C-alpha cells in the first residue's frame, strides 16, 4: 500500500489516496485516530468509478469521521482508471439494450453483470483490509457500508473481520446470492428506495427476508434510486455507532 | 376535561390522569412545558386497555418528554374500565375461534373487529385534542404515535391538526382503510415487525405502498409483535423531533 497524496479536510480529517498494487483507493481518517487510539474502520462500497462518485463518498466519510471512524474504499475491477474488462463491457451493453427494448432483465444477464465482479473484487477488498489494519492508526471492528450489495453479501459471508454491514438494496442481485444471504449472521441495516426505477422491490424484500442475521433492519424510504433522504444517512451512521464503537463489541470480538 | 390525579415522575415530568366525559385518559407533560413555552403534543395510540398497557405507555411518554413533547392517550371504547360492547366482544370471540381453528381471518371479520372502533374512537380522539390544546402549557404541532394503525390512518385523513404520524403495522387493517391511506399526505414513519405472528406482512407492505404521503419511511425489524428493538423507539423519537419541533414547522402550519 503506497500513499500518493494527503489532504487535510474539515475537522482535521485526513484524506489519503493510495494504490494497492494496481488498485487505486482512498482512506479518510478522523483527527482522533492515532497509534494509541486507533479508529474502527468502515469499508465503503460503491457501484464503480471513484472519480465520478468522489464527492458523495467524501461526504459519507466525513460523516463517519465525526463518529470516530476511519473510512476506506477501493476502485472496482474494470471501473474508473482500471483496465476495462471486455466481458463486463459486453454485459453492460446487453443490459442497456435489454432495458431500452423494454425486455425483462433475466437471471443469466444478472449473473454475467454481477458475479464476475464479486469474484474479482472481494479478494481485493480483503487485501485492502489486510493493508489498512496494518496501519497503526486503524484497528477493528470493521464495517461494510453501501453500494454493490452483492459484494457486501459475499464479504459478510467470507470475511470474519466484518462485524456489521449497512447495505443499499439498489442493484440486481443474482439468485445464488440469496443462498449466500442465508449464511450472513452479522447485524445488518438495509436501505431500500421504495420507487427505485432500476431495482426490483419484491426481490429486495425477498433478499431482506433471506438474510440469516438475528439483528436486521430494513429501512424503506419513498423516492427513486438517488433520492435517499438525509435522515437515512443519519440512521445508518447510528447503526454503525451501535455496532462498531469499541464499547459495543463483546470481548474477544474486537 | 377533569384531572383526577397528578404524579411527579423523573426529570420533572408531570403525569395526570383525567376524564373527558366518561372517557379516562392520561397526560404527561415535560418539565419545560408552560404557558409561555407550550409543548408540542403527541397523541399516543394503543390497542385498548390502559391499565394493562400503562407501564409501556409511560416509558414512551417519558422518552417523548425528554425531547420536549407532551404526550396524551385515552381509553378506547369498550376497553379497560369503559362499558363493554357486545358487538366488539362477539367479534373478538369470533377472531379467537377462527385463529384456534387455523382458518384464515376474512375481510368481513376484520371489518367487524376494526371499523366500529375506528368510527367510535376517532371523534373521541378529536374531542381530547380540543381539550388538550385548550391547556395553556400545550400547543401544536400534533403527532399521532403507535398502536391501532386504522385509528391513526383515519385521524391522519380527517384531522388537519395532525402534522406527522408514527404508525405500528401490527394489526388487521380493513380493505377500506387502504383507500383512506391513499388520501394521507402527512409525513409517516411506519414500524413493522418482520415476523409478527398475528400480522400479515404482505398486507403491511401493501399498506405502506398505498400511503399518499410524499415523505414516508418503513422500518422493518427482525422479530415478533412484542420484539420491537430499543433503537426503533429512538428512530421513531427522532422522526417526531424532525417534524414536531417548532423550528421544523413551516409558517402557517404550527
Interface residues (C-beta under 8 A of the other chain):
Chain A: X194 X205 X208 X209 X213 X214 X215 X216 X217 X218 X219 X220 X221 X222 X229 X231 X232 X234 X235 X238 X239 X242
Chain B: X194 X205 X208 X209 X213 X214 X215 X216 X217 X218 X219 X220 X221 X222 X229 X231 X232 X234 X235 X238 X239 X242
